[in-house]
Amino acid sequence: MCASGLSLDQALANLRAKGASIIECIVAVKEHTGCELVEAKQTVHSSNAWHDMAQATEKMWDEMIKVVEEDLPNPH
């Protein structure tokens, strides 16, 4: 969509309007820009298209990161 002249935020709004999930939008941003997952998440969460949902899901993300970090082996 960005290739057709839409801004990233407009493209995200279109994806959301067509039923894409926030996760699908994060993956799309990552693939489109080549950025890291964390940067793609921040981009989507700070977009006008997903700002409302991002605030509601921030606690879930924090918990998910906590669980993943707890499951990682301790390098020491």
Summary of the structure (lengths in Angstrom):
residues: 76
radius of gyration: 14.2
end to end distance: 45.9
largest distance: 49.7
contacts: 177
relative contact order: 0.12
helix: 74%
strand: 0%
